Amino acid sequence: MNSDSRACIAYLAGRVITGKTASSVFDHSKSKHKLIGGTADANKINIYDYDRSCFVTGSLIQGRGNLFDYGTNSHISMNIKNLRFDGFDYASGKHFNGQVTGQTVQIFDYQFSNYFSYNV
């Protein structure tokens, strides 16, 4: 998964799981804030990635959903249960999973076989 899509997934997971609003996500691998805004709740996803000037939209019904990332023109499936989430990025053809602890979102990206950390 590319780093921009991964940051958007971290932002979504953080917002949906904690129920808190946020206007950015801090990407520890890049040591920078990524500005993101919009709606991200248990039913409707409509966020705007200001760095890429594009939307990520979709829905989550009972924690399962499909998203469309207009920056990569591809789908992302995502499942959320309690503090954990997983999914599949169709752009890379790889799975991902993670968890939210407080304001920290940890994602394991199978494309890179590595963990990535974010704060929402």
CNS distance restraints for C-alpha pairs under 8 A (distance, minus, plus):
assign (resid   1 and name CA) (resid   5 and name CA) 6.49 0.50 0.50
assign (resid   1 and name CA) (resid   6 and name CA) 6.19 0.50 0.50
assign (resid   1 and name CA) (resid  89 and name CA) 6.32 0.50 0.50
assign (resid   1 and name CA) (resid  91 and name CA) 6.96 0.50 0.50
assign (resid   1 and name CA) (resid  92 and name CA) 5.37 0.50 0.50
assign (resid   1 and name CA) (resid  94 and name CA) 7.17 0.50 0.50
assign (resid   1 and name CA) (resid 109 and name CA) 6.94 0.50 0.50
assign (resid   1 and name CA) (resid 111 and name CA) 6.42 0.50 0.50
assign (resid   2 and name CA) (resid   6 and name CA) 6.21 0.50 0.50
assign (resid   2 and name CA) (resid  92 and name CA) 7.80 0.50 0.50
assign (resid   3 and name CA) (resid   7 and name CA) 6.12 0.50 0.50
assign (resid   4 and name CA) (resid   8 and name CA) 6.36 0.50 0.50
assign (resid   4 and name CA) (resid  52 and name CA) 7.93 0.50 0.50
assign (resid   5 and name CA) (resid   9 and name CA) 6.26 0.50 0.50
assign (resid   5 and name CA) (resid  69 and name CA) 7.34 0.50 0.50
assign (resid   5 and name CA) (resid  71 and name CA) 7.98 0.50 0.50
assign (resid   6 and name CA) (resid  10 and name CA) 6.21 0.50 0.50
assign (resid   7 and name CA) (resid  11 and name CA) 6.15 0.50 0.50
assign (resid   7 and name CA) (resid  25 and name CA) 6.99 0.50 0.50
assign (resid   7 and name CA) (resid  27 and name CA) 6.83 0.50 0.50
assign (resid   7 and name CA) (resid  34 and name CA) 7.72 0.50 0.50
assign (resid   7 and name CA) (resid 118 and name CA) 7.47 0.50 0.50
assign (resid   8 and name CA) (resid  12 and name CA) 6.11 0.50 0.50
assign (resid   8 and name CA) (resid  36 and name CA) 7.67 0.50 0.50
assign (resid   8 and name CA) (resid  49 and name CA) 7.47 0.50 0.50
assign (resid   8 and name CA) (resid  56 and name CA) 7.82 0.50 0.50
assign (resid   9 and name CA) (resid  13 and name CA) 6.00 0.50 0.50
assign (resid  10 and name CA) (resid  14 and name CA) 5.98 0.50 0.50
assign (resid  10 and name CA) (resid  25 and name CA) 7.59 0.50 0.50
assign (resid  10 and name CA) (resid 105 and name CA) 5.96 0.50 0.50
assign (resid  10 and name CA) (resid 106 and name CA) 7.64 0.50 0.50
assign (resid  10 and name CA) (resid 107 and name CA) 7.28 0.50 0.50
assign (resid  10 and name CA) (resid 118 and name CA) 6.63 0.50 0.50
assign (resid  10 and name CA) (resid 120 and name CA) 7.82 0.50 0.50
assign (resid  11 and name CA) (resid  15 and name CA) 6.14 0.50 0.50
assign (resid  11 and name CA) (resid  24 and name CA) 7.45 0.50 0.50
assign (resid  11 and name CA) (resid  25 and name CA) 5.83 0.50 0.50
assign (resid  11 and name CA) (resid  36 and name CA) 7.84 0.50 0.50
assign (resid  11 and name CA) (resid 120 and name CA) 6.17 0.50 0.50
assign (resid  12 and name CA) (resid  16 and name CA) 5.96 0.50 0.50
assign (resid  12 and name CA) (resid  40 and name CA) 6.07 0.50 0.50
assign (resid  12 and name CA) (resid  45 and name CA) 7.97 0.50 0.50
assign (resid  13 and name CA) (resid  17 and name CA) 5.81 0.50 0.50
assign (resid  13 and name CA) (resid  80 and name CA) 7.66 0.50 0.50
assign (resid  13 and name CA) (resid  85 and name CA) 7.26 0.50 0.50
assign (resid  13 and name CA) (resid 100 and name CA) 7.32 0.50 0.50
assign (resid  13 and name CA) (resid 105 and name CA) 7.54 0.50 0.50
assign (resid  14 and name CA) (resid  18 and name CA) 5.89 0.50 0.50
assign (resid  14 and name CA) (resid  19 and name CA) 7.82 0.50 0.50
assign (resid  14 and name CA) (resid  20 and name CA) 7.89 0.50 0.50
assign (resid  14 and name CA) (resid 100 and name CA) 6.31 0.50 0.50
assign (resid  14 and name CA) (resid 103 and name CA) 6.94 0.50 0.50
assign (resid  14 and name CA) (resid 104 and name CA) 7.62 0.50 0.50
assign (resid  14 and name CA) (resid 105 and name CA) 6.34 0.50 0.50
assign (resid  14 and name CA) (resid 120 and name CA) 5.99 0.50 0.50
assign (resid  15 and name CA) (resid  19 and name CA) 5.26 0.50 0.50
assign (resid  15 and name CA) (resid  20 and name CA) 5.40 0.50 0.50
assign (resid  15 and name CA) (resid  21 and name CA) 6.16 0.50 0.50
assign (resid  15 and name CA) (resid  22 and name CA) 7.18 0.50 0.50
assign (resid  15 and name CA) (resid  40 and name CA) 6.31 0.50 0.50
assign (resid  15 and name CA) (resid  41 and name CA) 6.93 0.50 0.50
assign (resid  15 and name CA) (resid 120 and name CA) 7.44 0.50 0.50
assign (resid  16 and name CA) (resid  20 and name CA) 7.59 0.50 0.50
assign (resid  16 and name CA) (resid  40 and name CA) 6.18 0.50 0.50
assign (resid  16 and name CA) (resid  41 and name CA) 4.98 0.50 0.50
assign (resid  16 and name CA) (resid  42 and name CA) 5.83 0.50 0.50
assign (resid  17 and name CA) (resid  80 and name CA) 7.84 0.50 0.50
assign (resid  17 and name CA) (resid  82 and name CA) 7.14 0.50 0.50
assign (resid  17 and name CA) (resid  83 and name CA) 6.26 0.50 0.50
assign (resid  17 and name CA) (resid 100 and name CA) 7.25 0.50 0.50
assign (resid  18 and name CA) (resid 102 and name CA) 7.71 0.50 0.50
assign (resid  18 and name CA) (resid 103 and name CA) 7.98 0.50 0.50
assign (resid  19 and name CA) (resid  41 and name CA) 7.11 0.50 0.50
assign (resid  22 and name CA) (resid  36 and name CA) 7.99 0.50 0.50
assign (resid  22 and name CA) (resid  37 and name CA) 7.31 0.50 0.50
assign (resid  22 and name CA) (resid 120 and name CA) 6.47 0.50 0.50
assign (resid  23 and name CA) (resid  35 and name CA) 6.04 0.50 0.50
assign (resid  23 and name CA) (resid  36 and name CA) 5.44 0.50 0.50
assign (resid  23 and name CA) (resid  37 and name CA) 5.21 0.50 0.50
assign (resid  24 and name CA) (resid  33 and name CA) 6.19 0.50 0.50
assign (resid  24 and name CA) (resid  34 and name CA) 5.33 0.50 0.50
assign (resid  24 and name CA) (resid  35 and name CA) 4.31 0.50 0.50
assign (resid  24 and name CA) (resid  36 and name CA) 4.97 0.50 0.50
assign (resid  24 and name CA) (resid  37 and name CA) 7.10 0.50 0.50
assign (resid  24 and name CA) (resid 120 and name CA) 6.63 0.50 0.50
assign (resid  25 and name CA) (resid  33 and name CA) 5.57 0.50 0.50
assign (resid  25 and name CA) (resid  34 and name CA) 5.32 0.50 0.50
assign (resid  25 and name CA) (resid  35 and name CA) 6.70 0.50 0.50
assign (resid  25 and name CA) (resid  36 and name CA) 7.21 0.50 0.50
assign (resid  25 and name CA) (resid 118 and name CA) 6.49 0.50 0.50
assign (resid  25 and name CA) (resid 119 and name CA) 5.66 0.50 0.50
assign (resid  25 and name CA) (resid 120 and name CA) 4.78 0.50 0.50
assign (resid  26 and name CA) (resid  31 and name CA) 7.12 0.50 0.50
assign (resid  26 and name CA) (resid  32 and name CA) 5.67 0.50 0.50
assign (resid  26 and name CA) (resid  33 and name CA) 4.26 0.50 0.50
assign (resid  26 and name CA) (resid  34 and name CA) 6.18 0.50 0.50
assign (resid  26 and name CA) (resid 118 and name CA) 5.30 0.50 0.50
assign (resid  26 and name CA) (resid 119 and name CA) 4.99 0.50 0.50
assign (resid  26 and name CA) (resid 120 and name CA) 6.53 0.50 0.50
assign (resid  27 and name CA) (resid  31 and name CA) 5.74 0.50 0.50
assign (resid  27 and name CA) (resid  32 and name CA) 5.61 0.50 0.50
assign (resid  27 and name CA) (resid  33 and name CA) 6.15 0.50 0.50
assign (resid  27 and name CA) (resid  34 and name CA) 7.14 0.50 0.50
assign (resid  27 and name CA) (resid 117 and name CA) 6.57 0.50 0.50
assign (resid  27 and name CA) (resid 118 and name CA) 4.84 0.50 0.50
assign (resid  27 and name CA) (resid 119 and name CA) 6.97 0.50 0.50
assign (resid  28 and name CA) (resid  32 and name CA) 6.88 0.50 0.50
assign (resid  28 and name CA) (resid 116 and name CA) 7.41 0.50 0.50
assign (resid  28 and name CA) (resid 117 and name CA) 5.67 0.50 0.50
assign (resid  28 and name CA) (resid 118 and name CA) 5.77 0.50 0.50
assign (resid  28 and name CA) (resid 119 and name CA) 7.94 0.50 0.50
assign (resid  29 and name CA) (resid 116 and name CA) 6.77 0.50 0.50
assign (resid  29 and name CA) (resid 117 and name CA) 7.13 0.50 0.50
assign (resid  34 and name CA) (resid  49 and name CA) 7.88 0.50 0.50
assign (resid  34 and name CA) (resid  50 and name CA) 7.73 0.50 0.50
assign (resid  34 and name CA) (resid  51 and name CA) 6.97 0.50 0.50
assign (resid  35 and name CA) (resid  49 and name CA) 6.47 0.50 0.50
assign (resid  35 and name CA) (resid  50 and name CA) 5.66 0.50 0.50
assign (resid  35 and name CA) (resid  51 and name CA) 6.86 0.50 0.50
assign (resid  36 and name CA) (resid  47 and name CA) 6.66 0.50 0.50
assign (resid  36 and name CA) (resid  48 and name CA) 5.52 0.50 0.50
assign (resid  36 and name CA) (resid  49 and name CA) 4.77 0.50 0.50
assign (resid  36 and name CA) (resid  50 and name CA) 5.95 0.50 0.50
assign (resid  37 and name CA) (resid  47 and name CA) 5.42 0.50 0.50
assign (resid  37 and name CA) (resid  48 and name CA) 5.34 0.50 0.50
assign (resid  37 and name CA) (resid  49 and name CA) 7.00 0.50 0.50
assign (resid  37 and name CA) (resid  50 and name CA) 8.00 0.50 0.50
assign (resid  38 and name CA) (resid  45 and name CA) 7.98 0.50 0.50
assign (resid  38 and name CA) (resid  46 and name CA) 5.76 0.50 0.50
assign (resid  38 and name CA) (resid  47 and name CA) 4.27 0.50 0.50
assign (resid  38 and name CA) (resid  48 and name CA) 6.05 0.50 0.50
assign (resid  39 and name CA) (resid  44 and name CA) 6.77 0.50 0.50
assign (resid  39 and name CA) (resid  45 and name CA) 5.58 0.50 0.50
assign (resid  39 and name CA) (resid  46 and name CA) 5.04 0.50 0.50
assign (resid  39 and name CA) (resid  47 and name CA) 5.69 0.50 0.50
assign (resid  40 and name CA) (resid  44 and name CA) 6.12 0.50 0.50
assign (resid  40 and name CA) (resid  45 and name CA) 4.65 0.50 0.50
assign (resid  40 and name CA) (resid  46 and name CA) 6.37 0.50 0.50
assign (resid  40 and name CA) (resid  47 and name CA) 6.77 0.50 0.50
assign (resid  41 and name CA) (resid  45 and name CA) 6.45 0.50 0.50
assign (resid  42 and name CA) (resid  59 and name CA) 7.71 0.50 0.50
assign (resid  42 and name CA) (resid  60 and name CA) 5.69 0.50 0.50
assign (resid  42 and name CA) (resid  61 and name CA) 6.87 0.50 0.50
assign (resid  42 and name CA) (resid  62 and name CA) 7.45 0.50 0.50
assign (resid  42 and name CA) (resid  63 and name CA) 6.82 0.50 0.50
assign (resid  43 and name CA) (resid  59 and name CA) 5.34 0.50 0.50
assign (resid  43 and name CA) (resid  60 and name CA) 4.86 0.50 0.50
assign (resid  43 and name CA) (resid  61 and name CA) 5.72 0.50 0.50
assign (resid  44 and name CA) (resid  57 and name CA) 7.87 0.50 0.50
assign (resid  44 and name CA) (resid  58 and name CA) 6.30 0.50 0.50
assign (resid  44 and name CA) (resid  59 and name CA) 4.57 0.50 0.50
assign (resid  44 and name CA) (resid  60 and name CA) 6.40 0.50 0.50
assign (resid  45 and name CA) (resid  56 and name CA) 7.29 0.50 0.50
assign (resid  45 and name CA) (resid  57 and name CA) 5.06 0.50 0.50
assign (resid  45 and name CA) (resid  58 and name CA) 4.98 0.50 0.50
assign (resid  45 and name CA) (resid  59 and name CA) 5.34 0.50 0.50
assign (resid  45 and name CA) (resid  60 and name CA) 7.45 0.50 0.50
assign (resid  45 and name CA) (resid  67 and name CA) 7.75 0.50 0.50
assign (resid  46 and name CA) (resid  55 and name CA) 6.79 0.50 0.50
assign (resid  46 and name CA) (resid  56 and name CA) 5.93 0.50 0.50
assign (resid  46 and name CA) (resid  57 and name CA) 4.41 0.50 0.50
assign (resid  46 and name CA) (resid  58 and name CA) 6.63 0.50 0.50
assign (resid  47 and name CA) (resid  55 and name CA) 5.59 0.50 0.50
assign (resid  47 and name CA) (resid  56 and name CA) 5.40 0.50 0.50
assign (resid  47 and name CA) (resid  57 and name CA) 6.42 0.50 0.50
assign (resid  48 and name CA) (resid  53 and name CA) 7.07 0.50 0.50
assign (resid  48 and name CA) (resid  54 and name CA) 5.73 0.50 0.50
assign (resid  48 and name CA) (resid  55 and name CA) 4.43 0.50 0.50
assign (resid  48 and name CA) (resid  56 and name CA) 6.42 0.50 0.50
assign (resid  49 and name CA) (resid  53 and name CA) 5.68 0.50 0.50
assign (resid  49 and name CA) (resid  54 and name CA) 5.44 0.50 0.50
assign (resid  49 and name CA) (resid  55 and name CA) 6.04 0.50 0.50
assign (resid  49 and name CA) (resid  56 and name CA) 7.57 0.50 0.50
assign (resid  50 and name CA) (resid  54 and name CA) 6.94 0.50 0.50
assign (resid  52 and name CA) (resid  71 and name CA) 6.60 0.50 0.50
assign (resid  53 and name CA) (resid  71 and name CA) 7.88 0.50 0.50
assign (resid  54 and name CA) (resid  69 and name CA) 7.89 0.50 0.50
assign (resid  54 and name CA) (resid  70 and name CA) 5.78 0.50 0.50
assign (resid  54 and name CA) (resid  71 and name CA) 5.65 0.50 0.50
assign (resid  55 and name CA) (resid  69 and name CA) 6.47 0.50 0.50
assign (resid  55 and name CA) (resid  70 and name CA) 5.62 0.50 0.50
assign (resid  55 and name CA) (resid  71 and name CA) 7.20 0.50 0.50
assign (resid  56 and name CA) (resid  67 and name CA) 6.67 0.50 0.50
assign (resid  56 and name CA) (resid  68 and name CA) 5.55 0.50 0.50
assign (resid  56 and name CA) (resid  69 and name CA) 4.48 0.50 0.50
assign (resid  56 and name CA) (resid  70 and name CA) 6.04 0.50 0.50
assign (resid  56 and name CA) (resid  71 and name CA) 7.86 0.50 0.50
assign (resid  57 and name CA) (resid  67 and name CA) 5.43 0.50 0.50
assign (resid  57 and name CA) (resid  68 and name CA) 5.39 0.50 0.50
assign (resid  57 and name CA) (resid  69 and name CA) 6.79 0.50 0.50
assign (resid  58 and name CA) (resid  65 and name CA) 7.20 0.50 0.50
assign (resid  58 and name CA) (resid  66 and name CA) 5.77 0.50 0.50
assign (resid  58 and name CA) (resid  67 and name CA) 4.30 0.50 0.50
assign (resid  58 and name CA) (resid  68 and name CA) 6.23 0.50 0.50
assign (resid  59 and name CA) (resid  65 and name CA) 5.46 0.50 0.50
assign (resid  59 and name CA) (resid  66 and name CA) 6.21 0.50 0.50
assign (resid  59 and name CA) (resid  67 and name CA) 6.67 0.50 0.50
assign (resid  60 and name CA) (resid  64 and name CA) 5.05 0.50 0.50
assign (resid  60 and name CA) (resid  65 and name CA) 4.15 0.50 0.50
assign (resid  60 and name CA) (resid  66 and name CA) 6.97 0.50 0.50
assign (resid  60 and name CA) (resid  78 and name CA) 7.97 0.50 0.50
assign (resid  60 and name CA) (resid  79 and name CA) 7.92 0.50 0.50
assign (resid  61 and name CA) (resid  65 and name CA) 6.05 0.50 0.50
assign (resid  63 and name CA) (resid  78 and name CA) 7.96 0.50 0.50
assign (resid  63 and name CA) (resid  79 and name CA) 5.39 0.50 0.50
assign (resid  63 and name CA) (resid  80 and name CA) 4.63 0.50 0.50
assign (resid  63 and name CA) (resid  81 and name CA) 6.22 0.50 0.50
assign (resid  64 and name CA) (resid  77 and name CA) 7.85 0.50 0.50
assign (resid  64 and name CA) (resid  78 and name CA) 5.96 0.50 0.50
assign (resid  64 and name CA) (resid  79 and name CA) 4.37 0.50 0.50
assign (resid  64 and name CA) (resid  80 and name CA) 6.34 0.50 0.50
assign (resid  65 and name CA) (resid  77 and name CA) 5.93 0.50 0.50
assign (resid  65 and name CA) (resid  78 and name CA) 5.43 0.50 0.50
assign (resid  65 and name CA) (resid  79 and name CA) 6.34 0.50 0.50
assign (resid  66 and name CA) (resid  75 and name CA) 6.90 0.50 0.50
assign (resid  66 and name CA) (resid  76 and name CA) 5.92 0.50 0.50
assign (resid  66 and name CA) (resid  77 and name CA) 4.51 0.50 0.50
assign (resid  66 and name CA) (resid  78 and name CA) 6.19 0.50 0.50
assign (resid  67 and name CA) (resid  75 and name CA) 5.59 0.50 0.50
assign (resid  67 and name CA) (resid  76 and name CA) 5.06 0.50 0.50
assign (resid  67 and name CA) (resid  77 and name CA) 6.08 0.50 0.50
assign (resid  67 and name CA) (resid  78 and name CA) 7.52 0.50 0.50
assign (resid  68 and name CA) (resid  73 and name CA) 7.07 0.50 0.50
assign (resid  68 and name CA) (resid  74 and name CA) 5.76 0.50 0.50
assign (resid  68 and name CA) (resid  75 and name CA) 4.46 0.50 0.50
assign (resid  68 and name CA) (resid  76 and name CA) 6.12 0.50 0.50
assign (resid  69 and name CA) (resid  73 and name CA) 5.65 0.50 0.50
assign (resid  69 and name CA) (resid  74 and name CA) 5.54 0.50 0.50
assign (resid  69 and name CA) (resid  75 and name CA) 6.14 0.50 0.50
assign (resid  69 and name CA) (resid  76 and name CA) 7.21 0.50 0.50
assign (resid  70 and name CA) (resid  74 and name CA) 6.84 0.50 0.50
assign (resid  72 and name CA) (resid  91 and name CA) 6.79 0.50 0.50
assign (resid  73 and name CA) (resid  91 and name CA) 7.95 0.50 0.50
assign (resid  74 and name CA) (resid  89 and name CA) 7.96 0.50 0.50
assign (resid  74 and name CA) (resid  90 and name CA) 6.09 0.50 0.50
assign (resid  74 and name CA) (resid  91 and name CA) 5.65 0.50 0.50
assign (resid  75 and name CA) (resid  89 and name CA) 6.64 0.50 0.50
assign (resid  75 and name CA) (resid  90 and name CA) 5.56 0.50 0.50
assign (resid  75 and name CA) (resid  91 and name CA) 7.22 0.50 0.50
assign (resid  76 and name CA) (resid  87 and name CA) 7.06 0.50 0.50
assign (resid  76 and name CA) (resid  88 and name CA) 5.69 0.50 0.50
assign (resid  76 and name CA) (resid  89 and name CA) 4.63 0.50 0.50
assign (resid  76 and name CA) (resid  90 and name CA) 5.88 0.50 0.50
assign (resid  77 and name CA) (resid  87 and name CA) 5.12 0.50 0.50
assign (resid  77 and name CA) (resid  88 and name CA) 5.19 0.50 0.50
assign (resid  77 and name CA) (resid  89 and name CA) 6.68 0.50 0.50
assign (resid  78 and name CA) (resid  85 and name CA) 7.04 0.50 0.50
assign (resid  78 and name CA) (resid  86 and name CA) 5.75 0.50 0.50
assign (resid  78 and name CA) (resid  87 and name CA) 4.23 0.50 0.50
assign (resid  78 and name CA) (resid  88 and name CA) 6.75 0.50 0.50
assign (resid  79 and name CA) (resid  85 and name CA) 5.41 0.50 0.50
assign (resid  79 and name CA) (resid  86 and name CA) 5.38 0.50 0.50
assign (resid  79 and name CA) (resid  87 and name CA) 5.97 0.50 0.50
assign (resid  80 and name CA) (resid  84 and name CA) 5.92 0.50 0.50
assign (resid  80 and name CA) (resid  85 and name CA) 4.28 0.50 0.50
assign (resid  80 and name CA) (resid  86 and name CA) 6.74 0.50 0.50
assign (resid  81 and name CA) (resid  85 and name CA) 6.11 0.50 0.50
assign (resid  83 and name CA) (resid  99 and name CA) 5.53 0.50 0.50
assign (resid  83 and name CA) (resid 100 and name CA) 5.37 0.50 0.50
assign (resid  83 and name CA) (resid 101 and name CA) 7.27 0.50 0.50
assign (resid  84 and name CA) (resid  97 and name CA) 7.60 0.50 0.50
assign (resid  84 and name CA) (resid  98 and name CA) 5.74 0.50 0.50
assign (resid  84 and name CA) (resid  99 and name CA) 4.20 0.50 0.50
assign (resid  84 and name CA) (resid 100 and name CA) 6.45 0.50 0.50
assign (resid  85 and name CA) (resid  97 and name CA) 5.60 0.50 0.50
assign (resid  85 and name CA) (resid  98 and name CA) 5.36 0.50 0.50
assign (resid  85 and name CA) (resid  99 and name CA) 6.02 0.50 0.50
assign (resid  86 and name CA) (resid  95 and name CA) 7.46 0.50 0.50
assign (resid  86 and name CA) (resid  96 and name CA) 5.57 0.50 0.50
assign (resid  86 and name CA) (resid  97 and name CA) 3.89 0.50 0.50
assign (resid  86 and name CA) (resid  98 and name CA) 6.22 0.50 0.50
assign (resid  87 and name CA) (resid  95 and name CA) 5.69 0.50 0.50
assign (resid  87 and name CA) (resid  96 and name CA) 5.45 0.50 0.50
assign (resid  87 and name CA) (resid  97 and name CA) 6.31 0.50 0.50
assign (resid  88 and name CA) (resid  93 and name CA) 7.09 0.50 0.50
assign (resid  88 and name CA) (resid  94 and name CA) 5.82 0.50 0.50
assign (resid  88 and name CA) (resid  95 and name CA) 4.30 0.50 0.50
assign (resid  88 and name CA) (resid  96 and name CA) 6.13 0.50 0.50
assign (resid  89 and name CA) (resid  93 and name CA) 5.69 0.50 0.50
assign (resid  89 and name CA) (resid  94 and name CA) 5.60 0.50 0.50
assign (resid  89 and name CA) (resid  95 and name CA) 6.14 0.50 0.50
assign (resid  89 and name CA) (resid  96 and name CA) 7.53 0.50 0.50
assign (resid  90 and name CA) (resid  94 and name CA) 6.97 0.50 0.50
assign (resid  92 and name CA) (resid 111 and name CA) 7.09 0.50 0.50
assign (resid  94 and name CA) (resid 109 and name CA) 7.70 0.50 0.50
assign (resid  94 and name CA) (resid 110 and name CA) 5.90 0.50 0.50
assign (resid  94 and name CA) (resid 111 and name CA) 5.65 0.50 0.50
assign (resid  95 and name CA) (resid 109 and name CA) 6.69 0.50 0.50
assign (resid  95 and name CA) (resid 110 and name CA) 5.62 0.50 0.50
assign (resid  95 and name CA) (resid 111 and name CA) 7.45 0.50 0.50
assign (resid  96 and name CA) (resid 107 and name CA) 6.84 0.50 0.50
assign (resid  96 and name CA) (resid 108 and name CA) 5.57 0.50 0.50
assign (resid  96 and name CA) (resid 109 and name CA) 4.66 0.50 0.50
assign (resid  96 and name CA) (resid 110 and name CA) 5.76 0.50 0.50
assign (resid  97 and name CA) (resid 107 and name CA) 5.66 0.50 0.50
assign (resid  97 and name CA) (resid 108 and name CA) 5.35 0.50 0.50
assign (resid  97 and name CA) (resid 109 and name CA) 6.90 0.50 0.50
assign (resid  98 and name CA) (resid 105 and name CA) 7.15 0.50 0.50
assign (resid  98 and name CA) (resid 106 and name CA) 5.30 0.50 0.50
assign (resid  98 and name CA) (resid 107 and name CA) 4.24 0.50 0.50
assign (resid  98 and name CA) (resid 108 and name CA) 5.88 0.50 0.50
assign (resid  99 and name CA) (resid 105 and name CA) 5.90 0.50 0.50
assign (resid  99 and name CA) (resid 106 and name CA) 5.55 0.50 0.50
assign (resid  99 and name CA) (resid 107 and name CA) 6.85 0.50 0.50
assign (resid 100 and name CA) (resid 104 and name CA) 5.72 0.50 0.50
assign (resid 100 and name CA) (resid 105 and name CA) 4.54 0.50 0.50
assign (resid 100 and name CA) (resid 106 and name CA) 6.48 0.50 0.50
assign (resid 101 and name CA) (resid 105 and name CA) 6.47 0.50 0.50
assign (resid 103 and name CA) (resid 119 and name CA) 5.46 0.50 0.50
assign (resid 103 and name CA) (resid 120 and name CA) 5.37 0.50 0.50
assign (resid 104 and name CA) (resid 117 and name CA) 7.05 0.50 0.50
assign (resid 104 and name CA) (resid 118 and name CA) 5.74 0.50 0.50
assign (resid 104 and name CA) (resid 119 and name CA) 4.59 0.50 0.50
assign (resid 104 and name CA) (resid 120 and name CA) 6.56 0.50 0.50
assign (resid 105 and name CA) (resid 117 and name CA) 5.83 0.50 0.50
assign (resid 105 and name CA) (resid 118 and name CA) 5.05 0.50 0.50
assign (resid 105 and name CA) (resid 119 and name CA) 6.00 0.50 0.50
assign (resid 105 and name CA) (resid 120 and name CA) 7.39 0.50 0.50
assign (resid 106 and name CA) (resid 115 and name CA) 6.70 0.50 0.50
assign (resid 106 and name CA) (resid 116 and name CA) 5.78 0.50 0.50
assign (resid 106 and name CA) (resid 117 and name CA) 4.64 0.50 0.50
assign (resid 106 and name CA) (resid 118 and name CA) 6.41 0.50 0.50
assign (resid 107 and name CA) (resid 115 and name CA) 5.50 0.50 0.50
assign (resid 107 and name CA) (resid 116 and name CA) 5.17 0.50 0.50
assign (resid 107 and name CA) (resid 117 and name CA) 6.43 0.50 0.50
assign (resid 108 and name CA) (resid 113 and name CA) 6.96 0.50 0.50
assign (resid 108 and name CA) (resid 114 and name CA) 5.61 0.50 0.50
assign (resid 108 and name CA) (resid 115 and name CA) 4.34 0.50 0.50
assign (resid 108 and name CA) (resid 116 and name CA) 6.34 0.50 0.50
assign (resid 109 and name CA) (resid 113 and name CA) 5.76 0.50 0.50
assign (resid 109 and name CA) (resid 114 and name CA) 5.72 0.50 0.50
assign (resid 109 and name CA) (resid 115 and name CA) 6.38 0.50 0.50
assign (resid 109 and name CA) (resid 116 and name CA) 7.56 0.50 0.50
assign (resid 110 and name CA) (resid 114 and name CA) 6.89 0.50 0.50
